């Protein structure tokens, strides 16, 4: 049974320069909101638009404290804790922060995001993207820093899509950001497919269409599942999605009732793994 064939240390592109682009789009969105917009509920249970933005402030400050300053003021569960225990700990930590930040006004929160954004970008620029210093649990643990950077970028990008949804606006699927975000999220697939019974040469094809159009071919090898430019001798499963469906499925933002709209064929057990794969710290919904 193959295990995991992890990402190369060579980054797929320059990621650090995307952080200012993402933050500029967020600030532009927030500066244009009416007072009532901040009280709208978001897809994050219990969080309004303001609450979700407070969460983003917490993300900024936590990233700077951990990666720039080497400070962890909130040690997590023990290393032998299960995924469910870690998710529960993280959910409680995030909820605690948002409750504490409820005294902040929309203007203060927006100013904080505008202040911290360039510092996060500078911190990312200072990292060696090839160094194996990233810890991305949903991709198998220790990975090159570029994938950790892509994970951080996706955190901000995904939450902005949730804000747009709360405001009744369409997702921002412009490929300059959506493509690198999906290129990072895809690394959850080889890790989760390690659970599948497979033989070397078995191939899983995942097609994405729309503003981002790409085909991912995962081939089972003797050492793990690997992305390849061509399929192996046996295609055992295929999943086709739109760009909108792809990011939503991988991040727990696709309602289970909408899974029937995906186009799928092949081995039922492998397809179920694809349906349950998440590129976030969280259990599938």
C-alpha positions in Angstrom: 0.0 0.0 0.0 1.6 3.4 -1.0 2.2 6.0 1.7 2.9 9.6 0.8 5.2 11.1 -1.8 5.6 14.7 -0.5 6.0 18.0 -2.2 9.4 19.0 -3.8 11.5 21.6 -2.0 11.4 23.7 -5.2 8.4 26.1 -4.9 5.9 26.1 -7.8 6.1 29.9 -8.0 6.6 33.0 -5.9 4.1 33.0 -3.1 5.2 35.8 -0.8 4.2 38.5 -3.3 0.6 37.2 -3.3 0.0 38.2 0.4 -0.2 42.0 -0.4 -2.6 41.3 -3.3 -4.9 39.3 -1.0 -4.8 41.9 1.8 -5.5 44.8 -0.6 -8.6 43.0 -1.8 -9.7 42.4 1.7 -9.2 46.0 2.8 -11.0 47.3 -0.3 -13.9 45.1 0.6 -14.1 46.1 4.3 -13.7 49.8 3.6 -16.8 49.7 1.4 -19.1 48.1 4.0 -22.1 49.7 5.6 -22.6 49.5 9.3 -25.3 46.9 9.1 -23.0 44.7 6.9 -20.8 44.0 9.9 -23.6 42.2 11.8 -24.4 39.8 9.0 -23.9 36.1 9.8 -21.2 34.3 8.0 -20.7 30.6 7.1 -18.5 30.3 10.3 -21.1 29.3 13.0 -21.7 32.0 15.5 -19.4 34.6 13.8 -20.7 37.8 12.2 -18.7 39.6 9.5 -17.1 41.5 12.3 -16.4 38.4 14.3 -14.7 36.7 11.3 -12.6 39.8 10.7 -11.6 39.7 14.4 -10.5 36.1 13.7 -8.3 37.3 10.8 -6.7 39.9 13.1 -5.9 36.9 15.4 -4.4 35.0 12.5 -2.1 38.0 11.7 -0.9 38.4 15.2 -0.4 34.6 15.7 1.5 34.3 12.5 3.9 37.1 13.5 4.3 35.8 17.0 5.0 32.2 15.9 7.0 32.6 12.7 8.7 36.0 13.2 9.2 36.0 16.9 9.4 32.3 17.7 6.8 32.7 20.5 4.0 30.2 21.3 1.9 31.4 24.2 -0.7 28.7 23.8 0.9 25.2 23.7 -1.4 22.7 22.0 -2.4 19.2 23.1 0.3 16.5 23.5 1.9 15.1 20.4 0.0 11.8 20.8 -3.4 13.5 20.8 -5.8 12.5 18.1 -7.0 14.8 15.3 -10.4 15.3 16.9 -8.8 16.5 20.2 -6.5 18.9 18.4 -9.4 20.3 16.3 -11.5 20.8 19.5 -8.5 22.6 21.2 -8.0 24.9 18.2 -11.8 25.7 17.9 -11.9 26.7 21.6 -8.8 28.8 21.2 -10.2 30.7 18.2 -13.6 31.2 19.8 -11.9 32.6 22.9 -10.0 35.1 20.8 -13.2 36.3 18.9 -15.1 36.6 22.2 -12.3 38.7 23.7 -12.2 40.9 20.5 -15.9 41.7 20.5 -15.2 45.2 22.0 -13.3 46.2 18.9 -15.1 48.4 16.3 -15.2 47.7 12.6 -12.8 50.6 12.0 -10.3 49.4 14.6 -10.4 45.9 13.2 -9.9 47.1 9.6 -7.1 49.4 10.7 -5.4 46.5 12.5 -5.7 44.3 9.4 -4.2 47.1 7.2 -1.4 47.6 9.8 -0.5 43.9 10.2 -0.8 42.8 6.6 2.5 44.3 5.4 4.3 42.8 8.4 3.0 39.4 7.6 4.1 39.8 4.0 7.6 40.9 5.1 7.9 38.0 7.4 7.0 35.6 4.5 9.5 37.3 2.2 12.2 36.6 4.7 11.7 32.9 4.8 13.6 30.4 2.7 10.7 28.7 0.8 12.8 25.6 0.2 13.6 24.9 3.9 11.8 22.0 5.3 10.4 24.0 8.2 6.7 24.0 7.5 4.3 22.0 9.5 1.1 21.3 7.5 -0.8 18.5 9.2 -3.3 17.9 6.4 -0.3 17.4 4.0 1.5 14.9 6.2 3.4 17.1 8.6 6.9 18.5 7.9 7.0 20.1 4.4 8.9 22.8 2.6 8.2 26.4 3.8 6.5 27.3 0.5 3.6 24.9 1.2 3.2 26.4 4.7 3.1 29.9 3.0 0.5 28.6 0.6 -1.5 27.3 3.5 -1.4 30.7 5.3 -2.4 32.5 2.0 -5.3 30.1 1.6 -6.5 30.8 5.1 -6.9 34.5 4.3 -8.3 33.8 0.8 -10.9 31.3 2.0 -12.1 33.6 4.8 -12.5 36.4 2.3 -14.7 34.2 0.2 -16.8 33.5 3.3 -17.2 37.2 3.9 -18.3 37.7 0.3 -20.9 34.9 0.8 -22.1 36.6 3.9 -22.6 39.8 2.0 -24.5 38.1 -0.8 -21.7 38.5 -3.3 -20.1 35.9 -5.6 -16.8 34.3 -4.8 -13.7 36.1 -6.1 -12.2 33.4 -8.3 -9.7 35.5 -10.2 -7.0 33.0 -11.2 -4.1 35.2 -9.9 -5.0 34.1 -6.4 -7.4 31.2 -6.8 -4.9 29.2 -8.9 -2.0 29.2 -6.3 -4.5 28.7 -3.5 -5.8 25.5 -5.2 -2.3 24.5 -6.1 -1.5 24.5 -2.4 -4.8 22.8 -1.2 -4.2 19.9 -3.6 -1.5 18.5 -1.4 -4.1 17.1 0.9 -4.9 14.5 -1.7 -1.7 12.4 -1.7 -1.7 12.4 2.1 -5.3 11.2 2.4 -5.0 8.7 -0.4 -2.4 6.8 1.6 -5.4 5.3 3.3 -6.5 3.6 0.0 -5.7 0.1 -1.0 -3.8 0.6 -4.2 -1.1 -0.9 -6.4 1.7 1.0 -8.1 0.4 2.4 -11.3 -3.1 3.0 -10.0 -4.2 6.5 -11.0 -6.7 9.0 -9.6 -7.6 11.9 -11.9 -9.1 15.1 -10.5 -10.3 17.7 -13.0 -11.1 21.3 -12.2 -12.8 23.6 -14.6 -13.8 27.3 -14.7 -11.7 30.4 -13.9 -9.0 27.9 -12.8 -8.8 24.9 -15.2 -6.3 22.2 -14.2 -6.1 18.4 -14.2 -4.3 16.6 -11.3 -3.1 13.1 -11.9 -2.2 11.2 -8.8 -0.3 7.9 -9.5 0.4 5.3 -6.8 4.1 4.4 -6.7 6.1 2.1 -4.4 6.8 5.0 -2.1 3.6 7.0 -2.2 1.0 8.8 -4.2 2.6 11.3 -6.5 1.4 14.0 -8.8 2.4 13.1 -12.4 2.1 14.7 -15.8 0.6 11.6 -17.3 -1.6 8.8 -15.8 -0.4 5.4 -14.9 -1.7 2.2 -16.6 -4.9 2.0 -14.5 -7.3 4.9 -13.8 -9.1 3.7 -10.7 -11.2 6.9 -10.0 -12.0 10.2 -11.5 -13.5 13.3 -9.9 -14.5 16.5 -11.9 -15.4 19.8 -10.2 -15.7 23.5 -11.0 -13.3 25.9 -9.4 -16.1 26.9 -7.0 -16.8 23.3 -6.0 -13.1 22.4 -5.6 -12.2 25.1 -3.1 -15.4 24.6 -1.2 -15.1 20.8 -1.0 -11.4 20.9 0.2 -12.2 23.5 2.9 -15.5 22.2 4.4 -17.5 24.9 2.6 -19.5 22.7 0.2 -22.8 21.5 1.8 -23.0 17.7 1.7 -26.3 18.0 -0.3 -24.3 19.6 -3.1 -21.9 16.6 -3.4 -24.3 14.9 -5.8 -23.5 17.7 -8.3 -19.9 16.5 -8.7 -19.1 14.2 -11.6 -17.4 11.1 -10.3 -16.6 7.6 -11.5 -14.5 4.6 -10.4 -13.6 2.9 -7.1 -16.2 3.8 -4.5 -13.8 3.6 -1.6 -11.3 5.9 -3.3 -14.0 8.3 -4.3 -15.1 8.5 -0.7 -11.6 9.4 0.4 -11.6 12.2 -2.2 -15.0 13.4 -0.9 -13.7 13.4 2.7 -10.3 15.0 2.0 -9.8 18.4 3.6 -7.0 20.9 3.3 -7.7 22.5 6.6 -7.4 21.6 10.2 -10.9 20.3 10.7 -13.0 17.2 10.4 -15.1 16.7 7.2 -18.7 17.9 7.4 
